[in-house]
């Protein structure tokens, strides 16, 4: 019988590759051990790396050498705000509304109003005439504070609407 030379050649090339992988594996193991021992050598007995101290700081002086000047500098700095610039966070005599949409068609306005009611939002349709054209505004509210109005506005924006904030002053 005749032996195939191709088969024997593939075995010898496989054995050459397996030898090189073994050498790389051994080299990786040796480097891992050396690096682990090197890190342990860098640590001192307290378990922390020995760091160089900044100039002018010695270990014997303690905390008395650390003076922080900004505490004393900020005591002298004050800003006077005139009383006319101070505004209350929430005005008691203002109610906020959100215009969710404005339509020429009554049916479109009613559809949006029903969708908003299904989302637990108080909504109503208000007819408004602008230059002789009748529009149907869908408004959400009323909201007693700007914070509540902003929360509802974010919800409307997440639903794909572009609400407009309206302010109404109470008598």
C-alpha positions as CSV (number, residue, x, y, z in Angstrom):
1,X,0.0,0.0,0.0
2,X,1.0,3.5,-0.8
3,X,0.9,6.1,2.0
4,X,-0.3,9.5,1.3
5,X,2.4,12.2,1.8
6,X,-0.3,14.8,2.2
7,X,-1.6,13.2,5.3
8,X,1.7,13.1,7.0
9,X,2.6,16.7,6.1
10,X,-0.6,17.9,7.8
11,X,0.3,16.1,11.0
12,X,3.7,17.7,11.2
13,X,2.3,21.2,10.7
14,X,-0.3,20.6,13.4
15,X,2.4,19.5,15.9
16,X,4.5,22.6,15.1
17,X,1.5,24.9,15.9
18,X,0.6,23.1,19.1
19,X,4.2,23.6,20.3
20,X,4.1,27.3,19.7
21,X,0.7,27.6,21.6
22,X,2.2,25.8,24.5
23,X,5.1,28.3,24.6
24,X,2.7,31.2,24.5
25,X,0.6,29.7,27.3
26,X,3.7,29.2,29.5
27,X,4.9,32.8,28.7
28,X,1.5,34.2,29.8
29,X,1.5,32.2,33.0
30,X,5.0,33.4,33.9
31,X,4.1,37.0,33.1
32,X,1.0,36.7,35.3
33,X,3.0,35.4,38.3
34,X,5.7,38.0,37.9
35,X,3.1,40.9,37.7
36,X,1.2,39.6,40.8
37,X,4.4,39.4,42.8
38,X,5.4,42.9,41.6
39,X,2.1,44.4,42.8
40,X,2.3,42.7,46.1
41,X,5.8,44.1,46.5
42,X,4.6,47.6,45.8
43,X,2.0,47.4,48.6
44,X,3.3,48.2,52.1
45,X,2.1,46.5,55.3
46,X,-1.0,48.7,55.5
47,X,-2.4,47.5,52.3
48,X,-2.0,50.8,50.4
49,X,0.4,51.9,47.8
50,X,3.2,54.1,49.1
51,X,2.6,57.5,47.5
52,X,5.0,60.4,47.4
53,X,3.9,63.3,49.7
54,X,3.6,66.8,48.2
55,X,6.3,69.2,48.9
56,X,6.0,71.0,52.3
57,X,4.0,68.2,53.9
58,X,5.7,66.0,56.4
59,X,4.1,63.1,58.2
60,X,5.1,64.5,61.7
61,X,3.3,67.8,61.4
62,X,-0.3,66.4,61.4
63,X,-3.5,68.2,60.4
64,X,-2.3,71.6,61.7
65,X,-0.3,72.2,58.5
66,X,-3.5,72.0,56.3
67,X,-5.1,75.4,56.4
68,X,-7.9,75.9,54.0
69,X,-8.3,79.6,53.2
70,X,-11.6,79.5,51.2
71,X,-13.7,79.1,54.3
72,X,-12.5,82.5,55.5
73,X,-12.6,84.1,52.1
74,X,-16.2,83.3,51.4
75,X,-17.4,84.7,54.7
76,X,-16.8,88.3,53.4
77,X,-18.5,87.8,50.1
78,X,-22.2,88.7,50.1
79,X,-24.5,89.7,47.3
80,X,-27.3,92.2,47.9
81,X,-30.5,91.4,45.9
82,X,-33.1,94.2,45.6
83,X,-36.6,93.3,46.9
84,X,-38.1,94.1,43.5
85,X,-36.2,91.2,41.9
86,X,-37.5,88.7,44.4
87,X,-40.5,86.7,43.0
88,X,-42.6,84.2,44.7
89,X,-42.2,80.7,43.4
90,X,-46.0,80.3,42.9
91,X,-48.4,83.1,42.5
92,X,-51.7,82.6,44.2
93,X,-53.8,84.5,41.7
94,X,-52.7,82.7,38.5
95,X,-54.1,79.5,37.0
96,X,-52.3,77.7,34.2
97,X,-53.9,76.0,31.2
98,X,-52.2,73.9,28.4
99,X,-53.4,74.3,24.8
100,X,-52.9,70.7,23.4
101,X,-54.1,71.6,20.0
102,X,-56.2,74.0,17.8
103,X,-58.4,72.7,15.0
104,X,-60.9,74.1,12.5
105,X,-62.9,70.9,12.6
106,X,-65.1,70.3,15.7
107,X,-64.7,66.5,15.2
108,X,-60.9,66.7,15.3
109,X,-61.0,68.8,18.5
110,X,-63.5,66.4,20.1
111,X,-61.3,63.3,19.2
112,X,-58.3,64.9,20.9
113,X,-60.3,65.9,24.0
114,X,-61.6,62.3,24.3
115,X,-58.1,60.9,24.0
116,X,-56.9,63.3,26.7
117,X,-59.8,62.4,29.0
118,X,-58.9,58.7,28.6
119,X,-55.4,59.6,29.8
120,X,-56.9,61.0,33.0
121,X,-56.4,64.6,32.0
122,X,-59.1,67.3,32.3
123,X,-59.7,68.6,28.8
124,X,-62.3,70.9,27.1
125,X,-62.9,72.4,23.8
126,X,-63.1,76.2,23.5
127,X,-64.3,77.9,20.3
128,X,-62.2,81.0,19.4
129,X,-62.6,83.3,16.5
130,X,-59.4,84.7,14.9
131,X,-59.7,87.1,11.9
132,X,-63.2,85.8,11.2
133,X,-62.1,82.1,11.2
134,X,-63.6,79.8,13.9
135,X,-61.0,77.6,15.7
136,X,-61.6,75.0,18.3
137,X,-58.9,75.0,21.0
138,X,-58.4,71.9,23.1
139,X,-57.2,73.0,26.5
140,X,-56.0,70.9,29.5
141,X,-56.4,72.1,33.0
142,X,-56.8,74.1,35.1
143,X,-53.5,73.8,37.1
144,X,-53.0,75.7,40.3
145,X,-49.2,75.8,40.1
146,X,-46.6,76.0,37.3
147,X,-45.1,72.8,38.6
148,X,-48.3,70.8,38.0
149,X,-48.7,72.4,34.5
150,X,-45.1,71.5,33.6
151,X,-45.7,67.9,34.6
152,X,-48.7,67.7,32.4
153,X,-46.8,69.4,29.6
154,X,-44.1,66.8,29.7
155,X,-46.7,64.1,29.4
156,X,-48.3,65.8,26.4
157,X,-44.9,66.2,24.8
158,X,-44.2,62.5,25.3
159,X,-47.5,61.7,23.6
160,X,-46.3,63.7,20.5
161,X,-48.2,66.9,21.1
162,X,-46.7,70.4,21.2
163,X,-48.6,72.1,24.1
164,X,-48.6,75.8,24.8
165,X,-48.8,77.2,28.3
166,X,-51.5,79.7,28.9
167,X,-51.8,81.9,32.0
168,X,-55.0,83.2,33.4
169,X,-55.1,85.8,36.2
170,X,-57.9,85.4,38.7
171,X,-59.9,88.5,39.8
